[in-house]
């Protein structure tokens, strides 16, 4: 029970803050014509998180944290990606009437992969925090810890998609989503600047 409770609290604490992944998953719920049409991006993001958690628990964290040059490359690529994503989100216009602008399944999956695996903040959080915390447990306890972390990701992303879908119905003209996009872009740029300052 301790391992499960620890995994739930830790994973929820890491996934709760507004981030690129969360922005993407929420926006899919808000822009797709239906909840089901938004699921490919949601499932892809959850699978990416699952992969990162498994890699972290099974020791990749030790490799990334030991090699300074690998961490530096990861950070630089990630910062450039976040700056680009912020620009895309800022420029995007959201109206519920223009459902033809919703991303097709292939692009949803590609975006989900990019916001998951090219986001240094998410990777370092998952690899560094969850990977390090998993070292506390062995055997069955470590398995319970891992399952709890993965379960939080899946529940959270499906909840975000559903929330975005509901918000779309309440926001007839898309004004709230446009405001959300602007705030999200500012947050993404802020994250990139924060990471850049950490490198200097």
C-alpha beads as a LAMMPS data file, in Angstrom:
LAMMPS data file: protein, C-alpha beads

200 atoms
199 bonds

1 atom types
1 bond types

-500.0 500.0 xlo xhi
-500.0 500.0 ylo yhi
-500.0 500.0 zlo zhi

Masses

1 110.0

Atoms # bond

1 1 1 0.000 0.000 0.000
2 1 1 2.859 2.372 0.755
3 1 1 4.349 1.844 -2.714
4 1 1 0.969 2.361 -4.415
5 1 1 0.174 5.484 -2.380
6 1 1 3.668 6.874 -3.012
7 1 1 3.328 6.256 -6.763
8 1 1 -0.105 7.896 -6.939
9 1 1 0.937 11.035 -5.039
10 1 1 4.265 11.405 -6.852
11 1 1 2.840 10.913 -10.349
12 1 1 -0.083 13.247 -9.675
13 1 1 2.273 15.929 -8.370
14 1 1 4.407 15.705 -11.505
15 1 1 1.556 15.661 -14.033
16 1 1 -0.673 18.298 -12.392
17 1 1 1.183 21.499 -13.458
18 1 1 0.194 22.978 -16.823
19 1 1 2.686 21.732 -19.386
20 1 1 3.044 21.137 -23.121
21 1 1 1.607 17.624 -22.877
22 1 1 -1.393 18.772 -20.876
23 1 1 -2.020 21.699 -23.226
24 1 1 -1.940 19.388 -26.250
25 1 1 -4.267 16.752 -24.760
26 1 1 -6.744 19.356 -23.520
27 1 1 -6.749 21.196 -26.850
28 1 1 -7.530 17.957 -28.704
29 1 1 -10.623 17.495 -26.576
30 1 1 -11.625 21.094 -27.310
31 1 1 -10.964 21.145 -31.076
32 1 1 -11.945 17.678 -32.270
33 1 1 -15.557 17.200 -33.469
34 1 1 -16.148 14.522 -30.816
35 1 1 -14.523 12.961 -27.743
36 1 1 -13.744 9.762 -29.691
37 1 1 -11.919 11.712 -32.420
38 1 1 -9.590 13.140 -29.757
39 1 1 -8.669 9.733 -28.312
40 1 1 -5.726 8.892 -30.658
41 1 1 -3.710 11.839 -29.319
42 1 1 -4.750 11.065 -25.748
43 1 1 -3.804 7.392 -25.981
44 1 1 -0.504 8.249 -27.694
45 1 1 0.407 10.728 -24.930
46 1 1 -0.493 8.183 -22.240
47 1 1 1.582 5.484 -23.974
48 1 1 4.545 7.872 -24.182
49 1 1 4.267 8.574 -20.460
50 1 1 4.047 4.852 -19.797
51 1 1 7.222 4.273 -21.811
52 1 1 9.070 7.074 -19.979
53 1 1 8.004 5.730 -16.581
54 1 1 9.103 2.185 -17.471
55 1 1 12.447 3.455 -18.796
56 1 1 12.934 5.525 -15.639
57 1 1 12.148 2.646 -13.299
58 1 1 14.378 0.221 -15.174
59 1 1 17.488 2.329 -14.834
60 1 1 17.717 4.778 -17.737
61 1 1 17.621 7.580 -15.159
62 1 1 21.071 6.567 -13.970
63 1 1 22.456 6.804 -17.518
64 1 1 20.976 10.239 -18.291
65 1 1 21.982 11.732 -14.950
66 1 1 25.563 10.428 -15.210
67 1 1 26.382 11.954 -18.613
68 1 1 26.388 15.752 -18.499
69 1 1 26.704 16.094 -22.307
70 1 1 23.628 13.928 -22.874
71 1 1 21.603 16.059 -20.470
72 1 1 22.894 19.249 -22.193
73 1 1 21.874 18.033 -25.671
74 1 1 18.472 17.002 -24.344
75 1 1 17.954 20.422 -22.774
76 1 1 19.020 22.427 -25.865
77 1 1 16.822 20.420 -28.258
78 1 1 13.951 20.633 -25.799
79 1 1 14.247 24.414 -25.351
80 1 1 14.171 24.979 -29.122
81 1 1 11.164 22.684 -29.392
82 1 1 9.297 24.506 -26.606
83 1 1 9.918 27.881 -28.267
84 1 1 8.504 26.502 -31.521
85 1 1 5.498 24.899 -29.800
86 1 1 4.748 28.169 -27.991
87 1 1 4.684 29.970 -31.342
88 1 1 2.333 27.356 -32.857
89 1 1 -0.047 27.499 -29.890
90 1 1 -0.017 31.326 -29.829
91 1 1 -0.881 31.523 -33.542
92 1 1 -3.611 28.892 -33.393
93 1 1 -7.159 30.189 -33.571
94 1 1 -9.896 28.108 -32.038
95 1 1 -13.540 28.204 -33.036
96 1 1 -15.973 25.371 -32.512
97 1 1 -17.458 25.979 -35.965
98 1 1 -14.187 25.270 -37.773
99 1 1 -13.910 21.597 -36.895
100 1 1 -12.173 20.956 -40.212
101 1 1 -9.035 22.435 -38.616
102 1 1 -8.911 19.601 -36.093
103 1 1 -5.776 17.474 -36.409
104 1 1 -6.155 14.169 -38.268
105 1 1 -5.205 10.959 -36.432
106 1 1 -1.672 10.758 -37.842
107 1 1 -0.811 14.335 -36.873
108 1 1 -2.332 13.831 -33.429
109 1 1 -0.004 10.892 -32.806
110 1 1 3.061 12.726 -34.176
111 1 1 2.336 15.761 -31.989
112 1 1 1.782 13.547 -28.950
113 1 1 5.137 11.845 -29.527
114 1 1 6.925 15.176 -29.970
115 1 1 5.446 16.894 -26.900
116 1 1 6.304 13.821 -24.833
117 1 1 9.770 12.844 -26.024
118 1 1 11.097 16.313 -26.950
119 1 1 10.052 17.977 -23.694
120 1 1 13.125 18.018 -21.415
121 1 1 11.099 19.168 -18.422
122 1 1 8.817 16.127 -18.609
123 1 1 11.671 13.725 -19.330
124 1 1 13.881 14.978 -16.501
125 1 1 10.929 14.938 -14.096
126 1 1 9.973 11.409 -15.048
127 1 1 13.480 10.001 -15.319
128 1 1 14.978 11.922 -12.402
129 1 1 12.137 11.930 -9.874
130 1 1 10.224 8.724 -10.616
131 1 1 13.371 6.789 -11.513
132 1 1 15.102 7.851 -8.317
133 1 1 12.024 7.181 -6.180
134 1 1 11.639 3.695 -7.671
135 1 1 15.060 2.758 -6.270
136 1 1 13.441 2.688 -2.841
137 1 1 11.439 -0.429 -3.771
138 1 1 12.236 -3.931 -4.937
139 1 1 10.288 -6.744 -6.555
140 1 1 6.507 -6.619 -6.174
141 1 1 6.600 -3.247 -4.367
142 1 1 8.431 -1.654 -7.289
143 1 1 5.856 -3.154 -9.657
144 1 1 2.978 -1.651 -7.634
145 1 1 4.759 1.717 -7.572
146 1 1 5.197 1.641 -11.351
147 1 1 1.583 0.622 -12.046
148 1 1 0.310 3.418 -9.784
149 1 1 2.380 6.032 -11.652
150 1 1 1.173 4.752 -15.031
151 1 1 -2.480 4.650 -13.889
152 1 1 -2.344 8.329 -12.876
153 1 1 -1.104 9.312 -16.364
154 1 1 -3.893 7.456 -18.158
155 1 1 -6.659 8.732 -15.885
156 1 1 -5.328 12.311 -16.031
157 1 1 -5.042 12.461 -19.825
158 1 1 -8.501 10.987 -20.405
159 1 1 -9.891 13.457 -17.865
160 1 1 -8.206 16.378 -19.649
161 1 1 -9.611 15.298 -23.013
162 1 1 -13.112 14.982 -21.559
163 1 1 -12.798 18.412 -19.906
164 1 1 -11.719 19.977 -23.210
165 1 1 -14.650 18.334 -24.989
166 1 1 -17.113 19.669 -22.400
167 1 1 -15.574 23.139 -22.529
168 1 1 -16.024 23.223 -26.308
169 1 1 -19.764 22.750 -25.872
170 1 1 -19.945 25.560 -23.289
171 1 1 -17.728 27.915 -25.308
172 1 1 -19.821 28.450 -28.442
173 1 1 -17.656 31.162 -30.054
174 1 1 -14.289 29.752 -29.035
175 1 1 -13.299 32.836 -27.015
176 1 1 -12.279 30.840 -23.946
177 1 1 -10.141 28.491 -26.027
178 1 1 -8.399 31.418 -27.721
179 1 1 -7.614 32.866 -24.299
180 1 1 -6.442 29.445 -23.124
181 1 1 -4.140 29.159 -26.154
182 1 1 -2.538 32.539 -25.444
183 1 1 -1.994 31.707 -21.761
184 1 1 -0.646 28.269 -22.679
185 1 1 1.815 29.759 -25.177
186 1 1 3.097 32.182 -22.526
187 1 1 3.527 29.301 -20.084
188 1 1 5.392 27.198 -22.662
189 1 1 7.741 30.109 -23.454
190 1 1 8.203 30.673 -19.719
191 1 1 9.195 27.023 -19.299
192 1 1 11.732 27.351 -22.133
193 1 1 13.235 30.490 -20.556
194 1 1 13.372 28.800 -17.143
195 1 1 15.260 25.844 -18.631
196 1 1 17.597 28.202 -20.518
197 1 1 18.435 30.113 -17.338
198 1 1 19.255 26.798 -15.691
199 1 1 21.851 26.128 -18.399
200 1 1 23.597 29.504 -18.053

Bonds

1 1 1 2
2 1 2 3
3 1 3 4
4 1 4 5
5 1 5 6
6 1 6 7
7 1 7 8
8 1 8 9
9 1 9 10
10 1 10 11
11 1 11 12
12 1 12 13
13 1 13 14
14 1 14 15
15 1 15 16
16 1 16 17
17 1 17 18
18 1 18 19
19 1 19 20
20 1 20 21
21 1 21 22
22 1 22 23
23 1 23 24
24 1 24 25
25 1 25 26
26 1 26 27
27 1 27 28
28 1 28 29
29 1 29 30
30 1 30 31
31 1 31 32
32 1 32 33
33 1 33 34
34 1 34 35
35 1 35 36
36 1 36 37
37 1 37 38
38 1 38 39
39 1 39 40
40 1 40 41
41 1 41 42
42 1 42 43
43 1 43 44
44 1 44 45
45 1 45 46
46 1 46 47
47 1 47 48
48 1 48 49
49 1 49 50
50 1 50 51
51 1 51 52
52 1 52 53
53 1 53 54
54 1 54 55
55 1 55 56
56 1 56 57
57 1 57 58
58 1 58 59
59 1 59 60
60 1 60 61
61 1 61 62
62 1 62 63
63 1 63 64
64 1 64 65
65 1 65 66
66 1 66 67
67 1 67 68
68 1 68 69
69 1 69 70
70 1 70 71
71 1 71 72
72 1 72 73
73 1 73 74
74 1 74 75
75 1 75 76
76 1 76 77
77 1 77 78
78 1 78 79
79 1 79 80
80 1 80 81
81 1 81 82
82 1 82 83
83 1 83 84
84 1 84 85
85 1 85 86
86 1 86 87
87 1 87 88
88 1 88 89
89 1 89 90
90 1 90 91
91 1 91 92
92 1 92 93
93 1 93 94
94 1 94 95
95 1 95 96
96 1 96 97
97 1 97 98
98 1 98 99
99 1 99 100
100 1 100 101
101 1 101 102
102 1 102 103
103 1 103 104
104 1 104 105
105 1 105 106
106 1 106 107
107 1 107 108
108 1 108 109
109 1 109 110
110 1 110 111
111 1 111 112
112 1 112 113
113 1 113 114
114 1 114 115
115 1 115 116
116 1 116 117
117 1 117 118
118 1 118 119
119 1 119 120
120 1 120 121
121 1 121 122
122 1 122 123
123 1 123 124
124 1 124 125
125 1 125 126
126 1 126 127
127 1 127 128
128 1 128 129
129 1 129 130
130 1 130 131
131 1 131 132
132 1 132 133
133 1 133 134
134 1 134 135
135 1 135 136
136 1 136 137
137 1 137 138
138 1 138 139
139 1 139 140
140 1 140 141
141 1 141 142
142 1 142 143
143 1 143 144
144 1 144 145
145 1 145 146
146 1 146 147
147 1 147 148
148 1 148 149
149 1 149 150
150 1 150 151
151 1 151 152
152 1 152 153
153 1 153 154
154 1 154 155
155 1 155 156
156 1 156 157
157 1 157 158
158 1 158 159
159 1 159 160
160 1 160 161
161 1 161 162
162 1 162 163
163 1 163 164
164 1 164 165
165 1 165 166
166 1 166 167
167 1 167 168
168 1 168 169
169 1 169 170
170 1 170 171
171 1 171 172
172 1 172 173
173 1 173 174
174 1 174 175
175 1 175 176
176 1 176 177
177 1 177 178
178 1 178 179
179 1 179 180
180 1 180 181
181 1 181 182
182 1 182 183
183 1 183 184
184 1 184 185
185 1 185 186
186 1 186 187
187 1 187 188
188 1 188 189
189 1 189 190
190 1 190 191
191 1 191 192
192 1 192 193
193 1 193 194
194 1 194 195
195 1 195 196
196 1 196 197
197 1 197 198
198 1 198 199
199 1 199 200
